[in-house]
Amino acid sequence: MTASGSGLDPDISPAAADYQVARVARARSMDVARVRQLVAQNTTGRFLGLLGEPVVNVLQLNLALDQAK
């Protein structure tokens, strides 16, 4: 997975992560469903269910992908 365009934000949107799932699965020789599961596990919802947008923590996701391999 990649970081934001600026390279400074450690989070990306779930849509941005989903866009990359097939490529990441192929590059890591992993099942697409497993990569999607890891994306979901590393997605944080809105604060108190109201504020902000759901985000995927790229660093945590990459570490989870490394451990799953």
C-alpha positions as CSV (number, residue, x, y, z in Angstrom):
1,M,0.0,0.0,0.0
2,T,1.1,3.5,-0.5
3,A,0.8,6.7,1.5
4,S,-1.0,9.9,0.6
5,G,0.1,12.0,-2.4
6,S,2.1,14.3,-0.1
7,G,3.8,11.3,1.6
8,L,3.2,12.9,5.0
9,D,-0.2,11.5,5.9
10,P,0.0,8.0,7.4
11,D,-3.6,7.2,6.4
12,I,-5.5,6.7,3.2
13,S,-9.2,6.3,2.5
14,P,-10.7,2.8,2.4
15,A,-11.5,3.5,-1.3
16,A,-7.9,4.2,-2.0
17,A,-6.8,1.0,-0.2
18,D,-9.5,-1.0,-2.0
19,Y,-8.2,0.3,-5.4
20,Q,-4.8,-1.2,-4.6
21,V,-5.9,-4.6,-3.1
22,A,-5.6,-6.7,-6.3
23,R,-2.1,-5.2,-7.1
24,V,-0.9,-5.7,-3.5
25,A,-2.2,-9.3,-3.4
26,R,-0.5,-10.1,-6.7
27,A,2.8,-8.4,-5.6
28,R,2.8,-10.3,-2.3
29,S,1.5,-13.6,-3.7
30,M,-1.4,-13.4,-1.3
31,D,-5.1,-14.1,-1.7
32,V,-7.2,-11.0,-2.5
33,A,-9.7,-11.9,0.2
34,R,-6.9,-12.0,2.8
35,V,-5.6,-8.6,1.8
36,R,-9.2,-7.2,2.0
37,Q,-9.5,-8.7,5.4
38,L,-6.3,-7.0,6.6
39,V,-7.4,-3.7,5.1
40,A,-10.7,-4.0,7.1
41,Q,-8.8,-4.8,10.3
42,N,-6.6,-1.7,9.9
43,T,-9.5,0.7,9.1
44,T,-10.5,3.1,11.8
45,G,-14.0,4.4,11.7
46,R,-15.3,7.9,12.5
47,F,-14.5,9.3,15.9
48,L,-17.5,8.7,18.2
49,G,-19.3,7.5,15.1
50,L,-19.8,11.1,14.0
51,L,-16.6,13.0,13.3
52,G,-14.1,12.6,10.5
53,E,-13.9,9.9,7.9
54,P,-12.9,6.3,8.0
55,V,-9.2,5.8,7.3
56,V,-6.7,3.0,6.7
57,N,-3.4,3.2,8.6
58,V,-0.9,2.4,6.0
59,L,2.0,1.6,8.4
60,Q,-0.1,-0.8,10.4
61,L,-1.5,-2.4,7.3
62,N,2.0,-2.9,5.8
63,L,3.2,-4.5,9.1
64,A,0.1,-6.8,9.0
65,L,0.8,-7.7,5.4
66,D,4.4,-8.5,6.3
67,Q,3.4,-10.7,9.2
68,A,0.7,-12.5,7.1
69,K,3.2,-13.5,4.5
